[in-house]
Amino acid sequence: MPEPIWYRELTPYQWRVLVCTCLGWALDIMDGYLYAIILFPAMSDLLGTTESAVIGWYGGIVLSIFMIGWALGGLAFGHIADRYGRVKTMAITILIYASFTGLCAIATTWEELAFYRFLTGLGIGGEWAAGAALIAESFPEKSRAKAAGRMQASGGRFFSCHGALSFHRPLRLALGFCSRYPPCPRRILYSTVFRRT
């Protein structure tokens, strides 16, 4: 008799855990890639130069500080998750990386950006530690590795879907992915509400 498909035996709680950890990790990965996408314009503004070597040097320093925060977040929040619970810790770490990612937008110096990216890294590392532990505790042995694999792959799947959408202009415009194609309601709203002089 064939073995049943692993996800058919999951409880509603296990599905919630899987969905929440996958979304949390996908947003973690997106946060990490956002910096690479905005590195040149952001560092150009903060440093007051367009010289690639200077931007690359300071951008690399900021990225290194972010990665140090990521590693320390995994260590620190692993202990916090053991003490206060995986779910609470995961929620707090998502709040941390989301908040400090937002604060990166108001950084006025590269040092300030590095500080915000360090704190963002703490949240990202902590989310991975809490999410992976939550999956390990919530799933039975026969489906644990499959669920953990789904969580790890969620970041790549998110970007694959986003990449596919980027080639479909009408759908992209309808969903608000319109960085280069005006008129965009999101861009119009931003320019009228936030860019008033």
LINUR-V747769 format. One record per helix or strand. SS is the DSSP state (@ for helix, = for strand). FROM is the first residue (numbers start at 1). LEN is the number of residues. Records with the same first field share a line. If there is no record, write none. Layout:
SS->FROM-LEN / FROM-LEN
//
This chain:
@->6-4 / 12-36 / 52-33 / 86-19 / 110-29 / 141-26 / 169-7 / 185-9
//
